[in-house]
Structure formats: C-alpha cells, structure tokens
Amino acid sequence: MRHIIFDLITTALQHLQAQGVLPPDSSSGLSSGWRIERPRDKTHGDFATNAAMVWAKTARLSPRDLAQRLIEALPSQQQIERCEVAGPGFINFHLSHQALQSLIGTIQQQGDRYGCSTIGQGERVQVEFVSANPTGPMHVGHGRGAVVGDVLCRLLTAVGYQVEREYYINDAGGQMLVLGRSLLLRYFELSGREVVWPEACYPGDYVRDMAEALHQRDGDRWLTASIDHPPQEIIDLAIDWVMVLIRADLEQIGIHFDHWFSERQLHQSGAIDHALAILQQKGLIYTGLLEAPKGREMTDDWEPQPQMLFRAQQFGDVVDRPLKKSDGSYTYFAADMAYHLHKAERGFDQLINIWGADHGGYVKRIQSALEALTGRREQPQVLLVQMVNLTRAGQPVRMSKRAGTFVTLREVMDETGVDAVRFWFLTRSIGAQLDFDLQLAVSNSNDNPVFYVQYAHARICSILRQAVEQGIGAAEAPVALLTSPAELDLLRLLGSYPELVEGAALARETHRLSFYLLELAAAFHTYYNEHRVLDAAQPDLSRARLALVTAVRQVLCHALQLMGVSAPERM
C-alpha cells in the first residue's frame, strides 16, 4: 500500500505540473524530498504524507491549499476510502475495508515470502560480529551481540541482500600470552607446585579443565616451561580449547558463520605490510612523537618516543595513530586496519561490525583508516551493543565459578532456554542497557514477552486443530465479513509487517521485531477474548475469522523465525 500511495501522489504532482501549478523543470525531483508514514494515532488514517508541505513554496501556495489540490488530482483508487487535509498540510489516507481484507489473500498467496522484499538488489554485505577473544567462554554480553548480529543477517537476507557472516578470531597479541601463562599455572598446580596467580591471568575453572587435559596427555613434559615465555604449543592448545567452547555455545544458540578469520594468519600473510605500503604511497605515514594520552583511549599504543604514525587527523580522527611499537611489532590498530582493508578488497558493497559499547572510541579510528586506504567513507558501519544486567527476582546475579569473572552465556541458556535468551536480547534497542530477569524469562505469564508471543501462536494452532475437527476450512473465506474494529486493527498490523521488516533491516534495528510481535500478540489476545472464532451458528463468519487468525499465525511464525525463536504449536 505504501508503494501504491507513493505512485498516486507522484501522479498527482505530475498532474499539477501539467496544469502549471508546479514548474516544468521540477519533474526530475517530483518523487523525492517527501515521505509517507503511518500515523501513530489511527484516527489520522492509515498513511500520511508531507508532500504538500515540501512543494508548497515551489507552488507558491499554502501547504493546506496545495494539499487540497493534490487530493483533487489523485487518481481514483478503490483501496483508498478517503483522503483529508490535516494539521499544517499533511494528507491523511484512510484505507477501505476492502483493501485491508484483501491482505488475507495476499498473505495466503505469498506464504513464507510475505514480509520479504528485493530492496537490497543483491548487494553484498559482510557482517562481522561476536569476535570474542579466545580467552574464555562467551559471556552474556557476547551473547547479546551474537543474537543481534544473527538477526540482522536474517533481516538483510529477507530484504534481498547477499550476506556473509564473519567471526574475527583475535588469536595474536598479548592476551594470548596471558592465556598461555594461565594454562601453565594451572598445570603447575596440578603437578603439586605452589604458584602465585598474577591479576592479569584467567582464574576460571575452564582453565583447570584445559590443564587437566594437558597433564593427562603430556604428563610432566611442561614442568620446565617458562611462565614469562609460554611455548607456542601451549598457547595454541589453549586457543583451540577455548574456540571449541565458543563454537559450541554458538551452535547451541543457533548461530553459524560463513567465515572464520584468524588474526594470526593476517600477520603471517603480509596483509599488514600491504596496508602500510598503500598508506606510504599516499604519503600518510610519518615518524613522530605523540603527546601522552589524557585518558585511556590510546594507552595501549602510546610510547614516550618517536613512532611510525598514520595521519588519521586528515580523515577526521582526533589524533594521528601509531602503527608500530618500539620493538618493531605492529600495534593492534595496524592489524585492524589491514583486516578491514582485506574485507574491502573482497568486494563487499557494505561492511557492518557489531561491537561492545566499550569500543565506541575506536569507531572513528577504524573508519578513518579505511577511508584513507580505499576512499570509502563511514565504512564499516559500527553498531555498539550495550551491556546486559542479569537479575533473578530483581536481585543481581553475580559472577560464575565456571568463568571466574562473569556469568557465561551457556549458564543462562541452560537455565532459561535458547528461545528466552534470543527473545530477551532483542527486547531493547542495542543502545540501551538490558535488564534480563532469569526468573521472569521462564515464567508462564503475560509479563514474560517470549511466552506472551509464543502463546499467541500456540493458541491459533489450537484453533486450527479445532477447525479441522469441525470440518471448517478457510479457503475462499468471505473476508468481507471482517468489519469489527478489532478485526480491522489486526489487518492493519498484518499490512504493516513488510514495512516493519524492511525498516528494521535498513535502520539496523533488530528490536523492532520484538516490539512488533508484542503488539501483534496483544491485538490477537484481545481479539480472541472478545470474539468467538469458530461459531457453528455463523459458518461463513467462522471461515472468515479462521482465515484471519491463520494469517496472523503466518506473520507470527515468520517474525519469530527472523528472530531465531521457535513457534510452538502447543504450550
């Protein structure tokens, strides 16, 4: 309907242009600059446009006068019941009952394709998400980013993009040394040696599990190994062990990746030298001395002596950035720069990264680097995900013994189930901190959002089973009988679903799905409580209502599928 109304308004503008109300040289821009929206107040119609307000000055008319002229110039359309001028010059469109009722046939015909589109036109999009350091099991913060990334990929695919999912394995650098030391310390403990645990090491029980496996395999082989310089074999064993944990967690929550990219392989491939050579050729590298950092933003890369620097300030960054340390090794930034250049050179049209909110200060840094290397501005697009606060009956949940410093994602999944985890992670905008109540998440109450939505689907499935038992079918149902306000409200919500999917994908706002599902479930529960769907005394009306709730079930199921949440038929 949005596209139909868009065409109607464009035709009306062209008609006024032919009459001389709009200048002839404006034809190329008639379809741009104005928008069509759904009013929040349903008394204002099903759609509204500001076209008259945009073109009023050009037409030398007041917005309200031009709005009236546009209404008079609109082609007749049976799906529009009436149009009216509102406020300072908006045009409100009220759909006919027939237009709303016809949605049922559209949903029946399109099935699983209802809600999908081709707006992406096959553009290639790479989404890099999770990328948790392989130093321990995933925590709930990683889990939120993982679900957001997965659902965004599903949304982008649904609207016609070619999507590749990538996990960047940070298996190089100082943290890998710390992981190797942690494993050796646990190994020494198991061998009866007294050890002192540095603050920087990882104390979780998962490290003990690794040490037990190492001791069982190799006996006393590593007792003479250096804590300061752990053998590479020890580090590799620890990384592989942790990646097995991470992959298992991702498998349990229903997330897969098309590509796993190793930072260590990036170093070995010469990709960093390749990126720096491009910058050198462009005159964007020099040797200089940076001022001491005023905050924590660049502490890891700053040294009180001359360094190889990238002219990041030329591309909007706040300071120039170090590329090498005094020992000749590359900074983290240099590796990240090379990694993103590698992404761009693989031919993706868009790059999207999903990071924790604590990486906010890093966004402009990496965007400036990619602009310098490729000329592409504001790439990658970075989505920052805020933290998760775990509670149980309102009380904070503390760290787990398993991880040692945080609550693992697996513990939460085991306690609440995957459906609850995925749905709850999508109940807030990623820019807002999320409070996740473990007790509420498993309750069979209307206050539990995942139960509330899944119960709506299960209720409809129960109705469909009863219809089969009673021999009532929805084929060629007389949908013109669906005229009650509750029925029309349900139809309006069903009609808005394709726009919802498209808007959520383009705005990168995965939480819109949960908001929509809660609204649709509420409308259905209200309808169910006030109307009898199957009524032997009214067979035609029963068939029409059966067709309506079948359409609701289809949309509920599709939206839940996009969220990676099951749609149970019984609860």
N, C-alpha and C positions, 0 to 999 in steps of 0.2 A: 504493500500500500504506500509506503514511503516513496518508492520509485514512481508509482502511478501519480501521486500528488506532485512530485517533482516535475514530471512531464507536463501535467496540467498547468502548473504555474509558469513553466518555461513557454508553453504555447500561448498563455495569456499575455506574457510580456512581449512576445513576438507580435501579437495582435495589436497591442498598444503602440508598438514601434511602427507598425504599418500605418496606424492612424496618425502618426506624428507626435504622439504623447511622449515617446522616448526617441532620442536621436538615432539616426540610422547607423552611425559609426559605433554604437554600443553593442551591436549584435554578437560580437565575439565573446562578450563578457556577460551576456544575459543569464547564463546558468551558474554563475559563480558569485560569491560575496554574500549570499544569503543562505539561510539554513532552515531545515524542517525539524521540529522537535515534538516530543509527546508532552503535553502539559501535565504538570503534577496534579492539578485539580481537574477531575474528569468532567466537571460541568463546563470546562473550557474547550471541550471537544476531544477528539482522538489525536489530532495533529494540529500544529500551529506553525506559521511561517512569519518571518520578519522581512519578506521580500519587499513589501511596500515601504517599509522604513529605510531600507537600503537604497531604493531607487527614487525616493520622494524628491530629493534635492535635484537630481538629474531631470526629473519630470516637471520640476517647478510646481509641485502640488504638495499639499499637506499629506503626511503619511496616511491619515484616515481616508482622505479623498482618493488617493491612489489605490488604497486597499479596496475601496468600493468599486473603482474602475476595474481592478483586477478580477474581483468576484464576478462582475458583469461580463468580463471577457473569457471566463473559464469555460472550456468545452463541457457539455453535459456529460455526466458520468453517473451511472446508476449506483455505483458503490458509495457515492457521496450523498448523504441525506440533505445536508445544508452547510452553508458557509456563512460566517458572520465576522464583522469587524470588531475587534476588541482592543481595549486599552489605547495606547498611543498610536496603534496602527497595525497590530497583529491581525492575521487572518486565521480564524479557527475553523477547522474542518471536522464535521461530525459524520462518522461513517454510518451507512444504512445498516439495518439489521441483516439484510441480505449479504452485505459484504462480510460482516462478522460470521454469519452462519456458514458462508462458503469456505471458511478456514478449515472446517472439519474435513471437507472433501480434499482440500489441499494437503492436509496432514496425512490423510489416508493414502493419497496417491504417492507422496514423497517418502513416507515412512522414515527410515533412519537418515535420509538426506534432508529432512525438514530441520532447519536451523543452520544448514551448511550453505556456503556460497563459494564463488570463484574470485572474490575481490583480490586475493593475493596474486592471481595470474601466474602462478608457478614460480614466483621469485624464491630464490634460495636464501634461507635464514638459518644461521647457526646459533644455537642457544647453548651456552656453557653454564652449567650450574652444579651445585654441590661442591665439587673440587675440594673436599675436606682434606686437610693434611693427613697423610697416612701415619699418624702418631697415636691413634687410639680409635675406639669405636665411635660411631656417629652419635652426637647428642641431639636434643630436640630442636636446637637452633638450626643445625644442619638439616634436620627433617623438614622444618618449615620451608626452607629454601628449596629442598628437593621436591616437595609437593607443588610448590608454586611453579618451579621450572617445568615439571612434568605436565601440569595442567595448561600452562602457557603453550607448550609444544602441541598439545592436543587441540587447543583453540586455534592456533595458527594453521594447523593442518586442516581443520574443519572449514576454514575460510579460504583455502586454496593456495597456501604457501608450501613449498618443499622445505621440510625442517630436518636439520641434523642436530642430534643431541651429543654434547661432548663433556667429558669429565677430564679436567686437567689434574694429573697426579703430581703433586708437589714433592717429588722424591729426590730432591737435591737440596743442599744447603745445611745450615747449622742445626735445624730441628731433627734432621736425620741422624746427625752425630749424637744428639741428646737421646734419641730413641735407642740407638745402639748402646750407649752407656747404661741406659735404664735396663736393657735386657741383660747386659753383663753383670750389673749389680745384683739383680735377682738371681742370676745364675751362680754368682759367688755365694749368695745367701744359702741357696740350696746345697752348696758344696760345704757348708759349715763355716764359712768365713764371715767374720763380722765386717759390716760395711756401714759407711756413713752416707746417707742419702742427701745429695745436693738439692736445693729448692727447685732447680730447673728440670729435674728428672720427672718421669711419669710413674706415679706410685700405684696405679690401678692393678686390680687382680688379673687383668688380661695380660699384663707383662709377666706376672708369675706363671700363667699358663704357657706363655712362649718359652720361658726359662725352663720349665719342666720338660717341654718337648725337646728343647735343645740338649738338656742334660741326659735325657733318655737316649737321644740319638748319638751324642758325641762323648758322653762320659766326662772325663776331666780334661778334655782336649784344650779348652779355652781358659784354664785357670791362670795361665801366664799372660793372657791378653791385657793390653793397656786400656785402662779406663779413659785416658785422655785421647787415645787414638784407636777406637774400636776397629777391628778388622772389617773390611768391606763385606765379607761373607756374613758377619753378624748383622750388619746394617741391612743387607739385602734380605736376610731371613726375617728380620723384624718387619720390614716394609711389606713383604709378601704376606706375612701373617695378618697384619692389620688390614691389608687390602682384601683379604678373604673375608674378614669381619664386615668391612664396609659393603662389599658386593652382596653378602648375604642379607644385610639389612635392607639394601636397595631392592633386592629380589623380593623380600617379604612385603615391602610396602608397594610393590608393583611398578618399579621404575627401571627402565633399561636405557642404555646408552649405545649410540651408534659408533662412538669412537672414544677410546681412552688414550689420552695424550700424555706422555711422560716428559717431565721437565728435564730429567737426566738425559734423555735422548735428544732433547732440544740442544743441550750443551754439547753433546757429542757430535751432532750433525753439522755444526758450523753455522747454525741459524743466527746465533748472536753476532758473530763476525759479519755475516751477510747484512744484518740490520745496521750495524755500526758503519759498514762501508758505504751504505746509502746515505747515512747522515753525514759522513765525512765528505762525500762527493758534493753534497749540498751546502757544505760549509757550516754545518750545525753542531760541530763538536769543537771544543777548545779545552785547554788546560787552565784551570783557575782555582781560586780559593773561595769556598763558600763561608758565609757568616755562620756562627754557631746557631743551631736551631733554637727558636724561642719557645717552642712547645715540643710535643712528642712526634709530630708528623714525620720528620725525616731523620730521626735519631739513628736508625739502623744504617743509613747510608752516609752520614756525615763524618768526616775526619778532619782534624785541625791541620791539614796540609794540602798542597795542590792536588787536584783530582781531574780526571777526564770528565768533562761536563757536557750535557746536552742543552742547547739553547731553548729550553722549554718556555721561557717567558715570551718568545716570539709568537707562541701559539696559545697564549692566554693563561699559562700556568703562573703561579705566584713566585717561583724561583727556578733557576736552572737546576738540572738534576744530575747527580753523579752516576757514571756508568761503570767505573772500575774502582776497586778498593786499592789500598796501598800495597797489598800483597799480590796485585795483578789479577785477582779473581773478579768476576763480574758481580755487580750489585743485583739484588732482586729485580729492581726496575729494568735493568738491561735485559734480563731474561724475559720479563713480562712483555717488554717492548717487542722483542723478537718473536715471541709466541703470537702476539696479535698481528704482527706483520705476516706471519705464516698463515694465520686464519684468512687475512685479506687476500693473500696470494692463491688461496684455494678457490677463489671465485664466488664467495658468498655475497649476495646483494646487501644483506643486513647482518650485523653481529649484535647479539644480546648476551650480556653477562648478568648473572644473579649472584650478588654478593651479600655478606652480612653488613649490617648498618655501620659497623666499626671500620669499614673500608671506604667510607664516604670521602675522606680526604684524598683518596687515591684515584678517584674517578677522572678529575681533570688532568691529572698527570698522564694517565694512560691514553686519554683522548688526544692530548697534545702530541704525544709520541706518534700515534697512528696518523694524525693529520700531517705531521712532518714527513713521515715515511711514504704516505700514499696520497695525500691531498684530500682524503675523506674526512669531513668534519663531523663532530659529535658521534663518532663511532669508536668503540662499541657503545650501544645504549646500555646503561647500567641500572639495574633495579636493585635497590637496597632493602633488605628484609630485616625488620626489627626483631628483637629477641622474644622468646616465649617464657612466660612465668607459669610454672607448674604449681597447682594447688590441689589439695584434697579436702573437700568440705570447707573450703575457704582458707585453709591453713597451707602455708608454703611447704613445698616438697624439697627436701634437702638433697645434697649430693648422694650418689650411689656408691656402694662399695666396689661395684664392678669397674667403674671408670675412675674412681678416686677423687675426682674434682667436679663431676657433673652427673646429671641423670641421662642415661643413654636412651636413644630412640627405641632400641629394641625393648627395653623395660616398659616403656609407655605403650608400645604396640602390643606387647604380651598382656598388659593389664586391661587395655581398653578395646583392642581390636584395630585392624587397619582402617576400616571404614570410619571409625570415630576420629582417628588421628588425621586422616586426609581431610575430612569434612571440617573439623575444628580449625585446622591450619588455614582454611580458606574463608573463615567467618569474619575476618577483619582485613582491611587494607594492609598491604605489606609495610606501609609507612607507620603503622600503629603497633605498639606492643600488644601481644596476645596473651590473655589470661586463659589457661587451659585447666579446667577443673576435672581431675581424673574421676571423681565420684559421679559428677553430673554426666560425664561423657558415656557412662554405661547405664544410666538410668532410663527406664521406660516412661518418660514423662515428656510433656509438651515443652518443657524448658530445655530439653536436650535437642538441639537442632537436627542432628543426624537422625535420631529416632522419629522426630516430627515429620520429616520429609519422607523417610523410608516407609513410615506407617501409612502415609497418603497413598504411596504406590501399592502397598500390600492391600489396603482397603479396596482399591479399584480392582485389583486382581481377584479379590473375593467376590466383588460384584459380577465380574465377568464369568467366574465359575458358576454363580447362581443363575446367570442368564443362560448359560449352556444347559444347565439342568432344567430350566423352564422353557427351553426352546425359543428364546428371544435372540434375534440377531440384529446387528447394527448396519447391515448392508442396505444401501439406498434408503436410509432413515429419513423421515420427514423433518429435517433440521429447521424448517421454517417455524416449527412449534417452540423453538427455544427462544423465548422472549422475556423471561423473567430477568430482573436486574442482576441477580446472582449469576445466571447463565451468560448474560452478555458480558459481565465482568470477567468471567472465566475465558470467554472467547477473546476479549481484548488482551488478556495476559498471554494467551497462546499466540495471538498475532504479533506480539512484541518480541517473541523469542528469537527469531532470526536476527533482528536488530541488536538484541542483547548479546548474542554470540559474536557478531561482527564487532560491536563496540568494545566488548571485553578484550578481544584479540588485538585490535588496533591500539587501544589505550593501555594494553599490558596490565589489565586489572582483573585478575583471576577471581577476586572476591565477589565480583558481580554475579557469578554463577550461584553462589550460596544465597546471596540476597534474593535473587530471582526465585530460586527454588523454595525458599521460606515463604515468599509472597504467594506463589502458586499453590503451595501446600495449604496455606491458611485459607485461601479462597476456596479450595476444594473442600476442606474440612467444614467450612461454614456452609457451603452448598449442600454437602452430604447431610448435615444435621438439620437442614431446613426443607429439603426436598427428597421425596422418595423416588429413587431412580427407577426401580422396577415395580410397576403397579399393574397388576392383572386387569384392573378396571380401565386402564388407559394404555392399551398396547402400542399405539402409534407414538404417544409421548414417551413411553418407556424405551422404544427403539431410538428415538431422537436423543434422549438423555444418555442411553448406553453409548451412542456414537460420541457424545460429548466427553464422557469420562474416559472413553478409550483414547481419544485424542489427548486428554490430559495425561493419561498414563504414558503415552508415547513420548511426550515432551519431558515428563519427569525422568523417564528412563534415559533419554538422550543426554539430558543435562547431568545426571548422575554419572553417566559413562564418561563425559568430558572431565568430570572431577575424579575419575578413577574410583568411584564409590559404587558398591553393589546396589541393585534394585530388587530387594527380596519380594517374593510373591506371597509369603506367609510370615507373620511375626507373632 
